[in-house]
Amino acid sequence: MPGRSIASLSLSFGLVSIPVKLYSATESETAVKFNYMCKDGSRAKQQYVSERTGQVVERADLQKGYEFEKDRFVVFSSDELKALEEGGSHVVEIVAFIPEKTVDPLYYDKAYFVAPDKRGGKPYNLLREAMLRSGRCAVARWASRGKTHMVQVRPTEDGLVFQQLLFADEVRSLKDLHIEQAEISEPELKLALQLIDQIAEENYDPTQYEDEEKKRVLKAIDEKIAGRQIVTPEQVEVSATGQVIDLMDALRASLAKGGKVRPPATRARASAGDVEALAPKGRKGVKRAEKAEEPSARVRARK
């Protein structure tokens, strides 16, 4: 069942205006959440306390302020804050069409879906098909709740994804870490490429993976509900010998542990002779992990 629409917008490019509805693309309520409880079994209540007096302050008596200097605030009334939010617009203006791969995923923020609203079906599908044919996505500007957002509108076979983007000053740079650059030999690179080939896939299928930590926590909760004692999983001890592992030995060991090597491609891949000379023979095939059983029905504690 589709989620409830969170906003009605107008997606604009050129003189074309497409009425759309905005939906959340992700679900955060599936996370395992714990409540703070008192020792008598009652739920603890969160309160606001004055730093100056230590007294509890009711929510109705609170006001919002912006700290422009240390311990100095400018206060906004509820009407002034509402006026800031009303400065937004329901129009999402497309400012450019760019190749989709040119947007670094580091800039990805929250993802949404957009679906056509009344009388928006044809222009919606026209925009989607045109972007698919051109291999481009749209960059758009959207003002909402006192803040301007940059968004990427990208096409899929099923519809349009509305990807909110971070601004440049919100993303850190890897260059700030001053990562050491090391020389890589050609034999090392060839073995690394063979290792990549062993477990290479043509695409990412999220249904192949499960949240094992979540399953473990839910199992512990089920046991707690059933009145059993939670068993702490054994920790795997790693021996810290301080030994420096040779990179080539590690690559050979990884290849030996992996599966059947695919025929190397012509570009920057090791030849069969190179692999036989550098890697040990008799490698075993990769055994795919079987899909985990579906978890049993669980009793969810109401908040």
VENJOZI-V714262 format. One record per helix or strand of 2 or more residues. SS is the DSSP state (a for helix, b for strand). FROM is the first residue (numbers start at 0). TO is the last residue. If there is no record, write none. Layout:
BEGIN
SS;FROM;TO
SS;FROM;TO
END
This chain:
BEGIN
b;6;12
b;15;23
b;47;48
b;55;56
a;58;60
b;63;68
b;71;75
a;77;84
b;90;98
a;99;101
a;104;106
b;107;115
a;120;133
b;135;143
b;146;154
b;159;164
a;167;169
a;173;176
a;185;197
a;205;207
a;211;224
a;246;256
a;271;277
END
